[in-house]
Amino acid sequence: MSSISSSEPNYYLENGSLSPYQKFVYALRAPETKRQYPRRFQVFLDFLKLSGLTVDEKVDLFYQLVKQKGRNWLESELITFFTYQNQRVERKEISTETIKNFLKPVKLFCEMNGIIINWKIISKGIKRGDRYSNDRPPLRLEIKKLIEYPDRRIKPIVLIMISSGIRVGSWSFLKWGDIKPIEKDGEFVGAKIRIFNTKSNKYYYSFITTEAYEAVKEWMEFRESFGEKISNESWVMRNLWQIKSQRYGNYLGLAKHPVQIKYSRLYLTVMLILISISQEIQKSLCIK
């Protein structure tokens, strides 16, 4: 598969109108969608064996082929492509969710460029996964062991997620100033938290327990004790740092230079720890 060029795409045609690729890009609003959709679209373009060094060149050629050969040709190519992807699912090379991710950018491109396709015909044969979930709520023992994990970030992460319902992607936007303690009759009863919804691109409010607030407050104070300047603009989650030099035993200054942790790495970290703990507990309790 050819790589996507980082050079500036040709957004305009010779007559000055927007290119098919620019119309496609125009509909990509979220940063993650802008990154993923062109790459996923290129999988289909490469399947068609289109020439061109960059994705926008291939898209332009694809558009010209659709105009020349018509809707029936495109529908036939889409059915062939998704038949191949169904076979990959059967061979357990990809999941059914991956197939849906291949469909979305192609469908969006057609919609943005006035290409009429009967998508019911295309989606009819695409393999689908189970419509039910086989997961379960975590056991109290699992949560207890999880928040006892040596990584100091895990306890506030788990308690805030459980009490507020925050999505993993929203952690990338959460700052210390977004969490405000609440008092009632002079007594601390919890905290209000402002959360960024990555799907609607809007903020909303939720609440967390006193335990969750104390956990994140303790984490912020821990960082401050090692030289980080904490303010309302400080990210709630950041990278870890080496507390002491193994060779000299002195405290290091890396804590003063926080690096914002990405939600994908955060999710992976928590899930790997939870899976390890769950497997250990299930073995001891014989849970299936």
LINNOR-V21169 format. One line per field, one symbol per residue. ss: DSSP state (@ for helix, = for strand, . for the rest). Layout:
ss=???
This chain:
ss=...........=.....=.@@@@@@@....@@@@@@@@@@@@@@@@@.......@@@@@@@@@@@@@@@.@@@@@@@@@@@@@@@@@@@@.....@@@@@@@@@@@@@@@@@......@@@@@@...............@@@@@@@@....@@@@@@@@@@@@@...@@@@@@.=@@@======..===========....=======.@@@@@@@@@@@@@@@@.........=..=.....=......=..@@@...=..@@@@@@@@@@@@@@@@@@@@@@@...
